[in-house]
């Protein structure tokens, strides 16, 4: 009886994994406006996590932000005016 229950739970988990991995892509039928809204929502979540992390480890987050700004600055095309460069704090 216990073995049957365990096999049933195992089969349900396997079916769930297969269903999730072979399901429809949620971005495939999304309009451009819906996609932009989804990207903005994800960005807000990332910003909230970053601020919480900044509260817990302020020096590490500041180092990461400065590093990211340097990488963005390095990716600017040659000859672009300096006004397009992100300010480094």
N, C-alpha and C positions, 0 to 999 in steps of 0.2 A: 504494500500500500504506500509506504513512504517512498519507495523507489519510483512508483508510478507518478507521485506528486512531483518529485525532483525532475523526472523526465519531462513532465508537462511544463514545468517552469522553464527548463532548458530549451524546449521546443519553442515556447513563447518568446524567449529572449532572442533566439536565432531568427525567428520569423520577424521580429521587430527590427533587428539589425539589417536583415535582407530588405525589408520594406523601406527603411530609411535610405539605404545606399542605392537602391534601384528606383526610387521614387522620382517624380518629376522635379526638374530644376525650377525653383521658385522664381528665379530671375528670367527664365526663358520667355514667359508670357507677360512680363512686366513692362508697362509703358515707361518712357523716359522720365516723366514727372514722378512716377511711383519710385523709380530707381533712385532719383535724386533725393526724394524724401527719406528713403531707407538709408542712403549714405549720410545724410545730415543727422538722422537719429543715432546712427552708429558713432558719428563723430562726437555727439554730445555725451554719449556713454563713455567714450574714451577720454574726453576732457574731465569728466567727473572722476574717473578712476585715477587720472593723473593728479588731480587736485588732492584726492585722498592720500595718494602716495606721497605728494609733496608735504602734506601735514606730518606723515610718519617718518619720512627720510628726506628732509629738505635739501641737503647738500647733494645727494645723488641725483635728484630730479633736476636741480639747477645745472649740474654737469651734463646731464643728458640733453637738456634743452639747448645749451650752448653748443654741444657737439652737433646736434641736428641743424642748427642755424649755420654752422660752419660748412656742413655738407651741402646745404642748400646754396650757400654763397659760392662754393666751388663749382656748382653745376650751372652757373650763369654763363651765357655765351660770351665770348670775347667781343668787346666793342659795345656792349650794352652800357647804358649810363648807370652810374653808381646809385641813382635813386631807386633802382629796381632791386638792389641788394637788400636782404633783410637786416634790420638793425641787430647788432650783437650787444647783449647786455652783460 
